Amino acid sequence: MLSRDGLRRAQQLTRQVPIADDVRDRAIDLVRATRAAEDVEFGASPRASMGLVLAAKARAFLAGRSHVSSADVEAMARPVLRHRIVVDFRAEREGVTPDDAVSELL
């Protein structure tokens, strides 16, 4: 069990996990790419970049690492982006899911 104060402290520590510029830029580029992807009608907003970076930081924190890796960004891309993008009608008819679209971009 985690107390309220313990949870708040964990949240603070998560936000402090450092992320290298190139790893952060990878997350931003990935989100930006969803807006230009062939199978995607509506891509993720810039705010999704912040969510992806924070989720990657949380994954690194929970794994006990002191930094975010590209693997953290890639692992969190589908859970963070799947509900933020809409595939176009043609892709949906062909069975393409948001996860498939994100996988293609990765």
N, C-alpha and C positions, 0 to 999 in steps of 0.2 A: 504494500500500500504506500501511496505517496500523499503526503499532506498537501494542503493548498499552497503553503509556502515552498515546499519542496518542488511542486510542479512549476510554480513561478520561477524559481531558481533555475530549474532545468530549461525553461523557455529562454531565460536570459543567457544561460551558457550556450544554448543552441545558436542564438543569434550572434554570439561572439566567435563561433568557429570560423577560422579564416578560410577564404576561398581565393585561389590565385586568379589573376585577371583573365588568363586564357581559359580557365574552367568556367568562370562567370560569363565570359563572352560566348563560350560554347552554348550555354543555357539560353542566352539572349538570342543567339543566331538560330537555335533550334525553334524557339517560339516564333521568331520572325518568319522562319521558313514555312510554318504552318499557314501563314496568310498568303503564300504564293504557291502552295503545293497543288499539284494537278487534280488530285481527288478530293480536295477540301473546298467546300463552298464558303464556310466561315471559319477563319483561323482564330487562334488564341490571341487575346489582347496583350498589350505590354505588361499588364499586371500579372499575367501568368508567369512572366519571367521571374518576378519577385517570389511567387509561390514555388516555382521550380527550384530556385536557389535556396530558399528556406527549407524545403523538403530535403534537398541534398545535404544541407547542413545538419538537419535532424538525423538523417541516416548515418552520417559520419559520427555524430555525437553518440548515438545509440550503439554504434560499433566500437566506441572507445578510441576513435582516431582524432587527432588534433588538427585535421585539415580535410577539406572536401576534395574528392578525386573525380575524374571524369566518369568513373564507374558509378559514383553516387548520382550524378546528373542523369546518366543513361537509365539507371534503375528506377529513378523517380519520374522519368518523363511520361510514361504511359499513365500511371495513376494520377498525375497532376493534370495532364493535358487531355485525357480521354473525354472528359465532360465539357471541355472548353472549345472543342472543334466539332464541326458538323461536316460530314462528307457529302459530296454532291449526289444528286439523284442517280446518275449513271453508276458511280462507284458503289452506292448503296445497293442498287439492283444487282451488281456483280458480286455482292457479299463483302465488300470492303468495309471494315469497321474503323472507328477512330484509332484503335490500337494498331491496326494494320498501317494506317496512314503515318502514325508516329514512328512505327518500326521502319518504314521506308525512308523517312527523313533521317533516322539515326544511322 
